[in-house]
Amino acid sequence: QKQKVLIFFALLVFARAEEGETPEPLPIVNEEITQDYWLNLAKKRFANDCKMFPSLRSASHAKNVILLLGDGMGLPTISASRFYSAEMSGRYGSAILHPFEDWEFNTMARTYDLETSVTDSASSATAYLTGTKTRTGMIGIDGNINAKQCGKWDTKYHIESVLEAAHKIGKATGVITNTRITHASPAGTYAHVSFRDMESDANIKKFCASEYENMKCQDIACQLIENHQYINVIIGGGQQNFIPNTEFIPANYLDKGVREDGRNLIDEWKANKTKDKENFCFIGRPDDLAICDLSAADYVLALPYPDHMPYSHDTPLDEPNLLTYVRLGLEVLKRQKNGFFLFIESGRIDHAHHNNEGR
């Protein structure tokens, strides 16, 4: 039987605050702080949608779900790329539509968060991956917590993501990005932090020096490895956040990691998989892909770069690019009998816009 796949293509443009900064917040509507407010609102809107489109209630469920995010790929970018594609094809004065523009359904999203009219990639990731809006800069935590709040965050304020929900019903899961895997958008699938820059424990120490000793494994990298061993496919940059500052990193033997707690999270991941007798593959450098046996692997951890992956036009032809890694992830996930949820992000569109390097 042909598998049914549901694919969302999210084309979003966000303004991003500089590291360590957040925009001046606006007054918050008190009832919007809670998860229940957004859950009830979603139920009401879905009920209204079902009245307008009765077939929604009887529609069969998709076995596999893929959410593709073009971070920074807003309407101006789409429009510009249409005309650029046409010009490159010699069709001056016209536009070439992208394949996704011919899909059966298209929609728009309001991207404000609890505090600002212009969201950032952290609070927006929380919104589209959990259904709950939160404060600027926060990931997977509702508005009962303040941005950059230190100390232990009460788990009752954690918001379950769609990836976590998919795992609960027995589906395989995956996260693929060309940014750091601990960056705001991919972190929205698994992390719960009061500020997006808490990617490693070194960042926790920077923001919460006096409470650092009481905030063990609250950084994004540690949460990924310690709390989400079940994720089948983890692919992205940012290897430095998983290795201590006393060890050289596989991706570049001239650089060391940044962790200050002495933990090598990659070694811990591999040790756990070995203990559980799982078939796994770790990719620490781009050329490791050639020696990775994907035909048997049920788990893949690929962190081939210290920081973000390079832009596609800067990637050497003999190195894997984002498309290669997506194919890799799908090869692993499609073998899982109960279906899967996969989040894919092309996040360097956003970076190119911030740096005025769009091309």
Rosetta blueprint (number, residue, H / E / L):
1 Q L
2 K L
3 Q L
4 K L
5 V E
6 L E
7 I E
8 F E
9 F E
10 A E
11 L E
12 L E
13 V L
14 F L
15 A L
16 R L
17 A L
18 E L
19 E L
20 G L
21 E L
22 T L
23 P L
24 E L
25 P L
26 L L
27 P L
28 I L
29 V L
30 N H
31 E H
32 E H
33 I H
34 T L
35 Q H
36 D H
37 Y H
38 W H
39 L H
40 N H
41 L H
42 A H
43 K H
44 K H
45 R H
46 F H
47 A H
48 N H
49 D H
50 C H
51 K H
52 M H
53 F L
54 P L
55 S H
56 L H
57 R H
58 S H
59 A L
60 S L
61 H L
62 A L
63 K L
64 N E
65 V E
66 I E
67 L E
68 L E
69 L E
70 G E
71 D E
72 G L
73 M L
74 G L
75 L H
76 P H
77 T H
78 I H
79 S H
80 A H
81 S H
82 R H
83 F H
84 Y H
85 S H
86 A H
87 E H
88 M H
89 S L
90 G L
91 R L
92 Y L
93 G L
94 S L
95 A L
96 I L
97 L L
98 H L
99 P H
100 F H
101 E H
102 D H
103 W L
104 E L
105 F L
106 N L
107 T L
108 M L
109 A L
110 R L
111 T L
112 Y L
113 D L
114 L L
115 E L
116 T L
117 S L
118 V L
119 T L
120 D L
121 S H
122 A H
123 S H
124 S H
125 A H
126 T H
127 A H
128 Y H
129 L H
130 T H
131 G L
132 T L
133 K L
134 T L
135 R L
136 T L
137 G L
138 M L
139 I E
140 G L
141 I E
142 D L
143 G L
144 N L
145 I L
146 N L
147 A L
148 K L
149 Q L
150 C L
151 G L
152 K L
153 W L
154 D L
155 T H
156 K H
157 Y H
158 H E
159 I L
160 E L
161 S L
162 V H
163 L H
164 E H
165 A H
166 A H
167 H H
168 K H
169 I L
170 G L
171 K L
172 A E
173 T E
174 G E
175 V E
176 I E
177 T E
178 N E
179 T E
180 R E
181 I L
182 T L
183 H L
184 A H
185 S H
186 P H
187 A H
188 G L
189 T L
190 Y L
191 A L
192 H L
193 V E
194 S L
195 F L
196 R L
197 D L
198 M L
199 E L
200 S L
201 D H
202 A H
203 N H
204 I H
205 K H
206 K H
207 F H
208 C L
209 A H
210 S H
211 E H
212 Y H
213 E H
214 N H
215 M L
216 K L
217 C L
218 Q L
219 D L
220 I H
221 A H
222 C H
223 Q H
224 L H
225 I H
226 E H
227 N H
228 H L
229 Q L
230 Y L
231 I L
232 N L
233 V E
234 I E
235 I E
236 G E
237 G E
238 G L
239 Q H
240 Q H
241 N H
242 F H
243 I L
244 P E
245 N L
246 T L
247 E L
248 F E
249 I E
250 P L
251 A L
252 N E
253 Y E
254 L E
255 D E
256 K E
257 G L
258 V L
259 R E
260 E L
261 D L
262 G L
263 R L
264 N L
265 L H
266 I H
267 D H
268 E H
269 W H
270 K H
271 A H
272 N H
273 K H
274 T H
275 K H
276 D L
277 K L
278 E L
279 N L
280 F E
281 C E
282 F E
283 I E
284 G L
285 R L
286 P H
287 D H
288 D H
289 L H
290 A H
291 I H
292 C L
293 D L
294 L L
295 S L
296 A L
297 A L
298 D L
299 Y E
300 V E
301 L E
302 A E
303 L L
304 P L
305 Y L
306 P L
307 D L
308 H L
309 M L
310 P L
311 Y L
312 S H
313 H H
314 D H
315 T L
316 P L
317 L L
318 D L
319 E L
320 P L
321 N L
322 L H
323 L H
324 T H
325 Y H
326 V H
327 R H
328 L H
329 G H
330 L H
331 E H
332 V H
333 L H
334 K L
335 R L
336 Q L
337 K L
338 N L
339 G L
340 F E
341 F E
342 L E
343 F E
344 I E
345 E E
346 S E
347 G L
348 R H
349 I H
350 D H
351 H H
352 A H
353 H H
354 H H
355 N L
356 N L
357 E L
358 G L
359 R L
